[in-house]
Amino acid sequence: MTARDFVCKAASQLAKLIHRVQPVYPSLARQARVQGVVVLEAIVTKDGTVDGLRVLSGRPLLAQAALDAVRQWRYDPTLLNGEPVEVITTITVTFSFRTPRQVKQILGMIVSTLLT
């Protein structure tokens, strides 16, 4: 890390997600039991809205639902030296038939296996 990187990190406040809309699982994808992630690139504007969304990767059946949901997300603006700035970020939207509790349990088992 250079001195410049340190100064930029010290002077910036990263965007914080304040309003998240869950994607609607596309009926065709649900019927076909399609699961997976959609990775998006977005610009978080100075006022915290999402702009310039584009799909980087993911299942085509899930991509539009991810785009529709993330367009509605809102962030606290990113600040650099106290001033709001636009930032480019990567967003991963997960489509799964598992509940969040099941995912947490599975991750817990994986972590405990890795630690033993």
Stockholm file with secondary structure:
# STOCKHOLM 1.0

chainA/1-116         MTARDFVCKAASQLAKLIHRVQPVYPSLARQARVQGVVVLEAIVTKDGTVDGLRVLSGRPLLAQAALDAVRQWRYDPTLLNGEPVEVITTITVTFSFRTPRQVKQILGMIVSTLLT
#=GR chainA/1-116 SS CCHHHHHHHHHEECCEEEECCCCCCCHHHHHTTCCEEEEEEEEECTTSBEEEEEEEEECHHHHHHHHHHHTTCEEECEEETTEEECEEEEEEEEECSSCHHHHHHHHHHHHHHHHC
#=GC SS_cons         CCHHHHHHHHHEECCEEEECCCCCCCHHHHHTTCCEEEEEEEEECTTSBEEEEEEEEECHHHHHHHHHHHTTCEEECEEETTEEECEEEEEEEEECSSCHHHHHHHHHHHHHHHHC
//
